[in-house]
């Protein structure tokens, strides 16, 4: 599929079918948080703003201010709409951005950690393992384009 239609289509089809390009048997599913929007939610307004600022501190108060809401109401509504507290949501967005960099670029792991706001390489590795049960370097090896090799 990748040879005929390209890497992006192959990955998209693999994710939709819950199939992996190269996946060990113990690996968790890599669902996409960014594609799961169906109706207007607070996150619809904040998503582009968040993605543009992943390398900055994104605490709940800053998100509430951006949404023009009180901290308490923002936290309540955001959690109800997304099923995740704001901090956990931001962490998932950062992991997804990291995945894309690992798949599509040759940037160093340190640079990717910085661009995605995951701090140090050690912090990125811990976060990646917690969410996907695979290290960033193993993920890169598994999901790099077969055509690039």
C-alpha positions as YAML, in Angstrom:
chain: A
units: angstrom
residues:
- id: 1
  name: UNK
  ca: [0.00, 0.00, 0.00]
- id: 2
  name: UNK
  ca: [2.81, 2.41, 0.88]
- id: 3
  name: UNK
  ca: [4.53, 1.85, -2.46]
- id: 4
  name: UNK
  ca: [1.30, 2.50, -4.41]
- id: 5
  name: UNK
  ca: [-0.29, 5.30, -2.38]
- id: 6
  name: UNK
  ca: [2.42, 6.74, -0.14]
- id: 7
  name: UNK
  ca: [3.30, 6.68, 3.54]
- id: 8
  name: UNK
  ca: [0.50, 8.98, 4.74]
- id: 9
  name: UNK
  ca: [-2.24, 6.87, 3.17]
- id: 10
  name: UNK
  ca: [-0.68, 3.62, 4.41]
- id: 11
  name: UNK
  ca: [-0.53, 4.91, 7.99]
- id: 12
  name: UNK
  ca: [-4.06, 6.31, 7.81]
- id: 13
  name: UNK
  ca: [-5.45, 3.00, 6.54]
- id: 14
  name: UNK
  ca: [-3.46, 1.02, 9.12]
- id: 15
  name: UNK
  ca: [-4.84, 3.18, 11.94]
- id: 16
  name: UNK
  ca: [-8.40, 2.97, 10.65]
- id: 17
  name: UNK
  ca: [-8.17, -0.82, 10.38]
- id: 18
  name: UNK
  ca: [-6.29, -1.04, 13.70]
- id: 19
  name: UNK
  ca: [-3.40, -2.67, 11.90]
- id: 20
  name: UNK
  ca: [0.21, -1.65, 12.30]
- id: 21
  name: UNK
  ca: [2.98, -1.25, 9.76]
- id: 22
  name: UNK
  ca: [5.46, -3.04, 12.07]
- id: 23
  name: UNK
  ca: [4.11, -3.87, 15.50]
- id: 24
  name: UNK
  ca: [5.21, -6.23, 18.26]
- id: 25
  name: UNK
  ca: [2.42, -8.34, 19.76]
- id: 26
  name: UNK
  ca: [2.40, -6.54, 23.12]
- id: 27
  name: UNK
  ca: [1.97, -3.06, 21.57]
- id: 28
  name: UNK
  ca: [-1.06, -0.91, 22.49]
- id: 29
  name: UNK
  ca: [-3.24, 0.71, 19.83]
- id: 30
  name: UNK
  ca: [-2.12, 4.12, 18.55]
- id: 31
  name: UNK
  ca: [-5.46, 5.92, 18.20]
- id: 32
  name: UNK
  ca: [-5.57, 9.52, 17.08]
- id: 33
  name: UNK
  ca: [-6.94, 12.05, 19.55]
- id: 34
  name: UNK
  ca: [-6.88, 14.84, 16.97]
- id: 35
  name: UNK
  ca: [-9.29, 13.06, 14.61]
- id: 36
  name: UNK
  ca: [-11.97, 12.30, 17.21]
- id: 37
  name: UNK
  ca: [-13.88, 15.59, 17.07]
- id: 38
  name: UNK
  ca: [-17.54, 15.35, 16.11]
- id: 39
  name: UNK
  ca: [-19.43, 18.36, 17.51]
- id: 40
  name: UNK
  ca: [-18.41, 21.83, 18.62]
- id: 41
  name: UNK
  ca: [-16.59, 21.67, 21.89]
- id: 42
  name: UNK
  ca: [-14.21, 23.89, 23.81]
- id: 43
  name: UNK
  ca: [-11.39, 21.78, 22.43]
- id: 44
  name: UNK
  ca: [-12.42, 22.76, 18.87]
- id: 45
  name: UNK
  ca: [-11.64, 26.37, 19.70]
- id: 46
  name: UNK
  ca: [-8.45, 25.57, 21.61]
- id: 47
  name: UNK
  ca: [-6.95, 22.80, 19.44]
- id: 48
  name: UNK
  ca: [-5.11, 25.03, 16.90]
- id: 49
  name: UNK
  ca: [-3.95, 27.34, 19.68]
- id: 50
  name: UNK
  ca: [-2.63, 24.40, 21.71]
- id: 51
  name: UNK
  ca: [-0.81, 22.82, 18.75]
- id: 52
  name: UNK
  ca: [0.93, 26.13, 17.98]
- id: 53
  name: UNK
  ca: [2.20, 26.38, 21.58]
- id: 54
  name: UNK
  ca: [3.22, 22.84, 22.51]
- id: 55
  name: UNK
  ca: [6.73, 23.99, 23.40]
- id: 56
  name: UNK
  ca: [5.33, 26.49, 25.94]
- id: 57
  name: UNK
  ca: [3.92, 25.81, 29.42]
- id: 58
  name: UNK
  ca: [0.20, 25.08, 28.97]
- id: 59
  name: UNK
  ca: [-1.34, 25.02, 32.43]
- id: 60
  name: UNK
  ca: [-5.08, 24.85, 33.02]
- id: 61
  name: UNK
  ca: [-5.31, 28.52, 33.99]
- id: 62
  name: UNK
  ca: [-3.77, 29.57, 30.69]
- id: 63
  name: UNK
  ca: [-6.22, 27.35, 28.77]
- id: 64
  name: UNK
  ca: [-9.17, 28.74, 30.76]
- id: 65
  name: UNK
  ca: [-8.07, 32.31, 29.98]
- id: 66
  name: UNK
  ca: [-7.78, 31.46, 26.29]
- id: 67
  name: UNK
  ca: [-11.31, 30.02, 26.36]
- id: 68
  name: UNK
  ca: [-12.58, 33.11, 28.25]
- id: 69
  name: UNK
  ca: [-13.86, 30.96, 31.10]
- id: 70
  name: UNK
  ca: [-13.27, 30.73, 34.84]
- id: 71
  name: UNK
  ca: [-10.80, 28.05, 35.87]
- id: 72
  name: UNK
  ca: [-13.41, 26.01, 37.73]
- id: 73
  name: UNK
  ca: [-15.99, 26.09, 34.94]
- id: 74
  name: UNK
  ca: [-13.40, 25.47, 32.24]
- id: 75
  name: UNK
  ca: [-12.03, 22.41, 34.05]
- id: 76
  name: UNK
  ca: [-15.53, 21.02, 34.60]
- id: 77
  name: UNK
  ca: [-16.76, 21.58, 31.03]
- id: 78
  name: UNK
  ca: [-13.50, 20.50, 29.36]
- id: 79
  name: UNK
  ca: [-13.36, 17.27, 31.37]
- id: 80
  name: UNK
  ca: [-17.02, 16.54, 30.62]
- id: 81
  name: UNK
  ca: [-16.60, 17.15, 26.88]
- id: 82
  name: UNK
  ca: [-13.31, 15.34, 26.37]
- id: 83
  name: UNK
  ca: [-13.38, 12.73, 29.13]
- id: 84
  name: UNK
  ca: [-9.93, 13.92, 30.19]
- id: 85
  name: UNK
  ca: [-8.69, 16.61, 32.55]
- id: 86
  name: UNK
  ca: [-6.95, 19.44, 30.65]
- id: 87
  name: UNK
  ca: [-3.43, 18.42, 31.74]
- id: 88
  name: UNK
  ca: [-3.91, 14.82, 30.55]
- id: 89
  name: UNK
  ca: [-5.34, 16.07, 27.26]
- id: 90
  name: UNK
  ca: [-2.32, 18.35, 26.69]
- id: 91
  name: UNK
  ca: [-0.01, 15.43, 27.44]
- id: 92
  name: UNK
  ca: [-1.82, 13.28, 24.86]
- id: 93
  name: UNK
  ca: [-1.60, 16.04, 22.24]
- id: 94
  name: UNK
  ca: [2.12, 16.32, 22.95]
- id: 95
  name: UNK
  ca: [2.57, 12.57, 22.53]
- id: 96
  name: UNK
  ca: [0.68, 12.67, 19.21]
- id: 97
  name: UNK
  ca: [2.84, 15.53, 17.97]
- id: 98
  name: UNK
  ca: [5.91, 13.56, 19.02]
- id: 99
  name: UNK
  ca: [4.64, 10.55, 17.07]
- id: 100
  name: UNK
  ca: [4.28, 12.66, 13.92]
- id: 101
  name: UNK
  ca: [7.80, 14.08, 14.26]
- id: 102
  name: UNK
  ca: [9.20, 10.58, 14.79]
- id: 103
  name: UNK
  ca: [7.37, 9.26, 11.72]
- id: 104
  name: UNK
  ca: [7.99, 12.16, 9.36]
- id: 105
  name: UNK
  ca: [11.28, 13.83, 10.28]
- id: 106
  name: UNK
  ca: [14.92, 13.09, 11.00]
- id: 107
  name: UNK
  ca: [15.05, 15.54, 13.92]
- id: 108
  name: UNK
  ca: [16.98, 14.34, 16.95]
- id: 109
  name: UNK
  ca: [14.99, 12.98, 19.88]
- id: 110
  name: UNK
  ca: [16.19, 15.91, 22.00]
- id: 111
  name: UNK
  ca: [14.89, 18.43, 19.45]
- id: 112
  name: UNK
  ca: [11.54, 16.63, 19.21]
- id: 113
  name: UNK
  ca: [11.20, 16.62, 23.02]
- id: 114
  name: UNK
  ca: [11.82, 20.37, 23.05]
- id: 115
  name: UNK
  ca: [9.43, 21.15, 20.16]
- id: 116
  name: UNK
  ca: [6.64, 19.11, 21.74]
- id: 117
  name: UNK
  ca: [7.06, 20.49, 25.26]
- id: 118
  name: UNK
  ca: [8.01, 17.16, 26.80]
- id: 119
  name: UNK
  ca: [11.12, 18.55, 28.48]
- id: 120
  name: UNK
  ca: [14.20, 16.38, 28.50]
- id: 121
  name: UNK
  ca: [14.83, 13.18, 26.61]
- id: 122
  name: UNK
  ca: [14.28, 11.20, 29.83]
- id: 123
  name: UNK
  ca: [10.93, 12.92, 30.43]
- id: 124
  name: UNK
  ca: [9.84, 12.30, 26.82]
- id: 125
  name: UNK
  ca: [10.81, 8.63, 27.11]
- id: 126
  name: UNK
  ca: [8.82, 8.18, 30.34]
- id: 127
  name: UNK
  ca: [5.76, 9.93, 28.91]
- id: 128
  name: UNK
  ca: [5.95, 7.94, 25.66]
- id: 129
  name: UNK
  ca: [6.29, 4.65, 27.57]
- id: 130
  name: UNK
  ca: [3.34, 5.54, 29.82]
- id: 131
  name: UNK
  ca: [1.06, 6.32, 26.88]
- id: 132
  name: UNK
  ca: [2.21, 3.90, 24.18]
- id: 133
  name: UNK
  ca: [4.33, 1.28, 26.00]
- id: 134
  name: UNK
  ca: [7.17, 1.76, 23.52]
- id: 135
  name: UNK
  ca: [10.24, 3.99, 23.56]
- id: 136
  name: UNK
  ca: [10.47, 6.91, 21.12]
- id: 137
  name: UNK
  ca: [13.45, 5.36, 19.33]
- id: 138
  name: UNK
  ca: [11.66, 2.00, 18.96]
- id: 139
  name: UNK
  ca: [8.56, 3.81, 17.71]
- id: 140
  name: UNK
  ca: [10.65, 5.66, 15.13]
- id: 141
  name: UNK
  ca: [12.22, 2.41, 13.91]
- id: 142
  name: UNK
  ca: [8.81, 0.71, 13.67]
- id: 143
  name: UNK
  ca: [6.95, 3.53, 11.92]
- id: 144
  name: UNK
  ca: [9.57, 5.09, 9.66]
- id: 145
  name: UNK
  ca: [8.71, 4.74, 6.02]
- id: 146
  name: UNK
  ca: [9.82, 1.45, 4.50]
- id: 147
  name: UNK
  ca: [10.50, 3.44, 1.33]
- id: 148
  name: UNK
  ca: [13.06, 5.64, 3.12]
- id: 149
  name: UNK
  ca: [15.11, 2.55, 3.89]
...
